[in-house]
């Protein structure tokens, strides 16, 4: 969810009775700049761009692709230069994720908000040569309005986590074939509206952001969650939005969260979710990011511009153009964060 902050609204806030409080800003954050940006989504003057997913081309990393949502219209496929390679009209597709299943293809799944009473998951196969999305149909995603979506490859099985606006989270096993199916696995719930989610590919730990409360972790196969990173107004400022995870070793690595309330990104050290710095994307050759919804991160090499990995963030304020996505070198982010102490 986005709350646009303007000078006019801030003036009005302080003018009412003289007792309103200022918007809260978190702890200091280091700054990085984007090395590229995507072309704007086609829906202008709307909150439309939302969530990205990254496909890594192991044979030619610089030819990797980004799949991203225009939640008013469908899915875009972008090259790493930001150019539009393909657009697949699909309606109200909110969040997206993908998994490369090898011989079964690159499977893309998006949450569909077209029916507010019954969520659907739209399935596609990404052709890595043409960069086109081939529709595989839709499967049920739970009762209620679709919102967040993330995938987990559990051995040879593909699991989808359908995050509903009500707080209900439905885990499904996706069966591909001539008539795809979503087979219920487990139901979970958080107290209020969630959206962004990510799964640790090593052990199936599921992380989800409850927008006004913080980040929950659910162990694989468990319906009982733990709030592991609250929206404390310091490391993480509500709303918490997109989540991304970079595994290292058996249980280490990083979890990144969009701290939308102060236009920043919070880094946590796994497995203990210890706060480990914050960063912002500032204006440089390309614009800054504000009010970010979805994010994605891969630490694989993506050619000479992104040898240490790629971070992609939705930009909610890309004036005067429509919203888009910014591409940042993960090596630049790590260098900027090097030596920053964890908050007390």
C-alpha positions in Angstrom: 0.0 0.0 0.0 1.3 3.5 -0.8 0.9 6.8 1.0 2.0 9.6 -1.3 3.8 12.4 0.6 3.6 15.9 -0.8 4.6 19.3 0.6 0.9 20.3 0.5 -0.1 17.3 2.6 2.6 18.0 5.2 1.6 21.6 5.5 -2.0 20.6 6.0 -0.9 18.0 8.6 0.8 20.6 10.8 -2.0 23.1 10.3 -4.7 21.0 11.9 -4.8 22.1 15.5 -1.0 22.4 15.6 -0.7 19.1 17.3 -0.1 16.6 14.5 3.1 14.6 14.5 5.5 14.6 11.6 5.9 11.4 9.4 8.5 9.2 11.1 11.9 8.6 9.5 14.1 5.8 10.4 17.8 5.4 11.2 20.3 6.9 8.8 20.8 5.1 5.5 23.8 4.9 3.1 23.1 5.9 -0.5 23.6 4.1 -3.8 22.6 5.0 -7.4 20.9 3.0 -10.1 22.9 1.8 -13.2 19.8 1.4 -15.3 16.0 1.8 -15.2 13.2 0.1 -17.1 11.0 1.8 -19.5 7.9 3.1 -17.6 4.8 0.9 -17.4 2.0 1.7 -19.8 -0.5 2.8 -17.2 0.2 6.5 -16.7 -0.7 8.6 -13.7 -1.6 5.5 -11.6 -0.1 3.4 -8.9 0.6 0.6 -11.4 4.1 -0.8 -11.4 4.5 -3.1 -8.4 6.7 -6.2 -8.3 9.7 -7.6 -10.2 11.3 -11.0 -10.6 14.7 -11.9 -12.1 15.6 -14.7 -14.4 19.4 -15.4 -14.5 20.8 -16.5 -17.8 23.7 -18.8 -16.8 25.0 -19.1 -20.3 25.0 -15.3 -21.0 24.4 -13.4 -17.7 24.1 -10.0 -19.5 21.1 -11.5 -21.4 19.2 -12.1 -18.2 15.6 -10.9 -18.0 13.3 -9.1 -15.5 9.6 -9.9 -15.3 7.5 -7.2 -13.6 3.9 -6.3 -13.0 1.7 -3.4 -14.2 -1.0 -4.2 -11.7 -3.6 -2.4 -13.9 -2.7 -4.2 -17.1 -0.4 -7.3 -17.1 3.2 -8.4 -17.2 6.3 -6.8 -18.7 9.5 -8.6 -19.7 12.6 -6.3 -19.6 16.2 -6.7 -20.6 19.0 -5.5 -18.3 19.2 -2.4 -20.4 15.7 -1.6 -19.3 14.1 -2.0 -22.7 10.7 -3.7 -23.0 11.2 -7.1 -24.6 7.5 -8.2 -24.3 4.2 -7.3 -22.7 1.5 -9.8 -21.9 -1.9 -8.3 -21.1 -3.3 -10.0 -18.1 -5.5 -7.7 -16.1 -4.9 -6.9 -12.4 -1.7 -8.8 -11.7 -0.2 -7.6 -8.5 2.8 -9.7 -7.5 5.0 -12.0 -9.5 7.7 -14.6 -9.0 9.5 -17.2 -11.2 11.4 -20.4 -10.9 13.7 -22.0 -13.5 12.7 -25.7 -13.5 15.2 -26.8 -16.1 13.7 -29.0 -18.6 10.2 -28.0 -17.4 11.0 -24.5 -18.3 11.0 -21.1 -16.6 7.7 -20.9 -14.7 6.2 -17.5 -13.9 3.3 -17.1 -11.5 1.4 -13.8 -10.8 -1.3 -13.1 -8.3 -4.5 -11.9 -10.0 -6.8 -9.5 -8.2 -9.5 -9.5 -10.9 -12.0 -11.3 -8.6 -12.0 -9.8 -5.1 -13.9 -12.8 -3.7 -11.7 -15.5 -5.2 -7.9 -15.1 -5.8 -6.4 -16.6 -8.8 -2.8 -17.4 -9.8 -1.9 -16.9 -13.4 0.8 -19.2 -14.8 3.2 -18.6 -17.7 6.3 -20.1 -19.2 9.0 -17.6 -20.1 10.8 -18.3 -23.4 14.4 -17.2 -22.7 15.2 -16.7 -26.4 12.2 -14.6 -27.5 11.6 -13.2 -24.0 7.9 -13.9 -24.5 5.5 -15.1 -21.9 3.4 -18.1 -22.9 0.1 -18.5 -20.9 -0.4 -21.8 -19.1 -3.8 -20.8 -17.6 -5.0 -20.0 -14.1 -5.4 -21.9 -10.8 -7.3 -21.0 -7.6 -5.3 -19.0 -5.1 -7.7 -18.9 -2.1 -10.8 -17.1 -0.9 -10.4 -13.3 -0.9 -8.5 -10.7 -2.8 -5.1 -11.8 -4.2 -2.1 -9.7 -3.1 1.3 -11.1 -2.5 2.9 -14.1 -4.2 6.1 -16.0 -3.9 7.4 -19.4 -5.1 9.5 -22.2 -3.6 11.1 -25.1 -5.5 10.9 -28.0 -3.0 12.9 -30.7 -4.7 11.0 -31.5 -7.9 7.8 -29.8 -6.6 6.8 -26.2 -7.1 5.0 -24.5 -4.2 3.2 -21.1 -4.4 2.4 -19.0 -1.4 -0.7 -16.9 -2.1 -0.9 -13.9 0.3 -4.4 -12.6 0.6 -5.3 -9.0 1.6 -7.3 -10.3 4.6 -4.1 -11.8 6.2 -4.8 -15.4 5.1 -1.9 -17.1 3.4 -2.5 -20.2 1.3 0.3 -22.6 0.3 -0.3 -24.7 -2.8 1.6 -27.3 -4.7 1.4 -26.3 -8.3 0.9 -29.3 -10.7 1.8 -28.4 -14.3 0.5 -30.1 -17.3 -2.2 -29.7 -19.9 -4.6 -28.5 -17.1 -2.5 -27.0 -14.2 -3.8 -27.5 -10.7 -3.2 -25.8 -7.3 -3.2 -28.5 -4.6 -3.7 -27.1 -1.0 -0.8 -27.7 1.3 -1.2 -25.4 4.4 -3.0 -22.3 5.6 -1.4 -19.6 7.6 -2.5 -16.2 8.8 -1.1 -12.9 10.1 -3.3 -10.4 12.1 -3.6 -7.7 9.4 -2.9 -6.9 5.8 0.2 -8.5 4.4 1.8 -8.4 0.9 5.5 -8.9 0.2 6.9 -12.4 0.8 9.9 -14.6 0.1 11.0 -18.2 0.7 14.5 -19.3 1.7 15.3 -21.9 -1.0 17.5 -23.9 1.3 15.0 -24.9 4.0 11.5 -23.5 3.0 11.4 -20.9 5.7 8.6 -18.5 4.6 8.9 -14.7 5.3 6.0 -12.3 4.9 5.5 -8.7 5.6 2.5 -7.6 7.7 2.5 -4.0 6.4 1.9 -2.2 9.7 3.5 -4.7 12.1 6.7 -6.2 10.5 8.2 -9.3 9.1 7.0 -12.8 10.1 8.8 -16.1 9.7 7.1 -19.5 9.3 9.2 -22.6 9.3 8.5 -25.0 6.4 5.4 -27.1 7.2 4.4 -24.9 10.2 1.3 -22.7 10.6 2.8 -21.0 13.6 4.8 -17.9 12.8 7.2 -15.6 14.7 7.4 -11.8 14.3 11.2 -11.5 13.6 11.5 -7.9 12.5 8.9 -5.4 13.8 8.2 -2.0 12.2 10.0 -0.2 14.9 10.3 3.2 13.1 14.1 2.9 13.1 15.3 -0.1 11.1 12.0 -0.6 9.4 9.3 2.1 8.9 5.8 1.0 8.0 4.6 0.1 5.5 6.9 -2.9 5.1 6.5 -3.9 1.5 8.7 -6.1 -0.8 11.0 -8.7 0.6 14.1 -10.3 -1.1 16.5 -12.9 0.2 20.2 -13.7 -0.7 21.3 -17.0 0.8 24.9 -17.6 1.8 26.2 -21.0 3.0 24.1 -23.3 5.0 22.0 -20.7 6.8 23.6 -17.3 6.4 23.0 -14.4 4.0 20.7 -11.4 3.9 17.0 -10.5 3.9 16.1 -7.1 2.4 12.9 -5.3 3.1 11.3 -2.2 1.5 10.9 0.3 4.4 8.3 2.2 2.4 7.5 4.7 5.1 10.9 6.5 4.7 11.9 5.5 1.2 14.6 3.1 2.4 15.6 -0.6 2.3 16.4 -2.5 5.5 19.0 -5.3 5.5 18.9 -8.1 8.0 21.6 -10.8 8.6 20.4 -14.4 8.5 19.6 -16.6 10.2 18.9 -14.4 13.3 17.4 -11.4 11.4 19.9 -9.1 13.1 19.6 -5.6 11.7 22.6 -5.0 9.4 22.2 -1.5 7.9 19.9 0.5 5.6 20.3 2.0 2.2 18.5 4.3 -0.2 18.6 4.7 -4.0 19.5 8.3 -4.7 19.4 10.3 -7.9 22.4 9.9 -10.2 22.5 9.0 -13.9 18.9 7.8 -13.2 16.4 9.0 -10.7 15.9 8.0 -7.0 13.3 5.6 -5.8 10.4 6.5 -3.5 7.5 4.6 -2.0 8.9 1.2 -3.2 6.5 -1.7 -3.3 8.2 -4.8 -4.8 11.9 -5.6 -4.8 14.1 -8.5 -6.0 17.7 -9.6 -5.5 20.1 -12.1 -7.0 23.7 -12.4 -6.0 24.6 -14.3 -9.2 26.8 -12.4 -11.8 24.8 -10.4 -14.4 27.6 -9.3 -16.7 30.1 -6.4 -16.4 27.7 -3.9 -14.9 26.5 -6.3 -12.2 29.3 -8.8 -11.5 28.4 -9.2 -7.9 24.6 -9.4 -8.3 21.5 -7.4 -9.2 19.0 -5.6 -7.0 15.7 -4.4 -8.6 13.3 -2.0 -6.9 10.0 -0.6 -8.0 9.9 3.2 -8.1 6.6 4.6 -7.0 7.4 8.2 -8.0 9.1 8.4 -11.4 7.8 11.8 -12.4 7.1 13.1 -15.0 6.8 9.6 -16.4 4.8 6.6 -15.3 6.2 4.3 -12.6 9.1 2.0 -13.4 11.9 -0.2 -11.9 15.5 0.8 -11.0 18.5 -1.6 -11.4 21.3 -1.4 -8.9 24.6 -3.3 -8.5 24.5 -5.5 -5.4 28.3 -5.0 -5.1 27.7 -1.2 -4.9 25.2 -1.8 -2.1 27.5 -4.1 -0.2 30.4 -1.6 -0.6 28.2 1.2 0.7 27.1 -0.8 3.7 30.6 -2.1 4.5 31.5 -1.1 8.0 28.1 0.2 9.0 27.3 -1.0 12.5 24.0 -2.8 13.3 21.6 -0.5 15.2 21.6 -0.9 19.0 
